[in-house]
Amino acid sequence: GDSVTQMEGPVTLSEEAFLTINCTYTATGYPSLFWYVQYPGEGLQLLLKATKADDKGSNKGFEATYRKETTSFHLEKGSVQVSDSAVYFCALTPYGNNRLAFGKGNQVVVIP
Amino acid sequence: DTEVTQTPKHLVMGMTNKKSLKCEQHMGHRAMYWYKQKAKKPPELMFVYSYEKLSINESVPSRFSPECPNSSLLNLHLHALQPEDSALYLCASSQDLGRDYEQYFGPGTRLTVT
């Protein structure tokens, strides 16, 4: 079935460091890809999306590029802030419906 | 405006109580969803409504009963819940069904069953 794999474990980094969170997917056809962010005690917010190969989604300094050849959608930010501390979920909707398949999520902690 | 609102924010209920969760959106979206999220886990889909009709029920126990009174409102009626049903319940909406329509989530209702 369709699935998303995120790198294991929390990510801890210093303010102004470069952030990368890896995301790979397995899907038949051409899924749409998403990154959602969940701040403590809140619901999920859509961070960015891409709907076809080589599309780059971007928002609030975050970027991710839909790579069909490597089935990846890695999230990057050049300089993180303490306010970026949150849980980040990679997700896909498969061709034919919009039933979201989530990765396990990554807790990101940014230290001042 | 991409806001989905949910009430109440917190709910504590006993196993014999009946309560309801409410979700509202005014974006003109025609698909609405209920998810359950346990701590440190991704959300799990429970129900999907499309054009006010139940489209998907992910084999959810009958103690959870969804209702879509109109295109802007989604309710989740709770009855005879178990302690393991304690979780964050998230509502979401999208313009329509289909892979390109992103889902917008509400802030959730944190439910505790005692």
Interface residues (C-beta under 8 A of the other chain):
Chain A: P31 S32 F34 Y36 E42 G43 L44 Q45 L46 K49 T51 F89 A91 T93 P94 Y95 G96 N97 N98 R99 L100 F102 G103 K104 G105 Q107
Chain B: V4 Q6 A31 K40 K41 P42 P43 L45 V48 I56 L88 L90 A92 S94 L97 G98 R99 D100 Y101 E102 Q103 Y104 F105 G106 P107 G108
